[in-house]
Amino acid sequence: MKFSVAVKPNSRKSEIEELGDGSFVVQLKSAPVDGKANEELIRLLSKHFRVPQKSIVIKQGSSGKKKLIEILGIDS
């Protein structure tokens, strides 16, 4: 399963919002420093989709706000 995510770091709370087109907007408390925001993103997506963290891969955009995420083992 692949989908796009728009990340908003340094937010007041961490939450996931699904948009009508199948993409997501994810607010993260973490700052985009030393990979902390990406780690939090993977943790949140893992809880949301109820999959192990190691199943979630950032395919594109690891250093940007727009990312392409793949969850291994889940078909779209």
C-alpha positions in Angstrom: 0.0 0.0 0.0 1.4 3.4 -1.0 0.1 6.8 -0.2 1.2 10.4 0.1 1.6 12.3 3.4 1.9 16.0 4.0 3.8 16.5 7.3 3.4 19.5 9.7 6.2 19.3 12.3 6.3 21.4 15.5 2.5 21.1 15.9 0.7 21.3 19.3 -0.5 17.8 19.0 0.2 14.7 17.0 -2.7 13.6 14.8 -3.5 12.0 11.4 -6.2 13.4 9.1 -7.2 11.4 6.0 -8.2 13.4 3.0 -10.8 12.3 0.4 -8.2 11.4 -2.2 -6.5 8.8 0.0 -3.6 11.0 1.1 -3.0 12.1 4.7 -2.0 15.2 6.6 -0.1 14.4 9.7 0.7 16.8 12.5 3.7 16.0 14.6 4.9 17.4 17.9 8.5 16.6 16.9 10.9 19.1 15.2 12.4 18.0 11.9 15.8 17.6 13.5 18.0 14.4 13.4 15.1 12.3 12.0 12.9 12.8 15.1 9.9 13.9 13.0 10.2 10.8 10.7 10.5 8.5 13.7 7.3 10.0 15.2 5.6 9.8 11.8 6.4 6.0 11.6 5.2 5.5 15.2 1.8 7.2 14.5 1.3 5.4 11.2 2.1 2.1 12.8 -0.6 2.7 15.5 -3.1 4.0 12.9 -2.8 1.1 10.6 -2.0 -1.5 13.3 1.2 -2.7 11.7 4.7 -3.1 13.0 6.9 0.0 12.6 9.4 -2.0 10.5 6.6 -2.5 7.9 6.5 1.3 7.2 9.0 2.7 4.7 9.5 6.3 3.6 10.0 5.8 -0.2 10.4 9.5 -1.1 10.7 12.8 0.7 12.5 11.7 3.9 13.9 15.2 4.3 10.9 17.2 3.0 7.3 17.9 4.1 5.7 15.8 1.4 6.4 12.1 1.6 5.5 8.9 -0.2 4.9 6.1 2.3 4.7 2.4 1.6 3.3 -0.1 4.1 4.7 -3.5 3.3 2.3 -6.4 3.5 -0.9 -4.4 2.9 -2.5 -4.2 -0.5 -4.3 -1.1 -1.6 
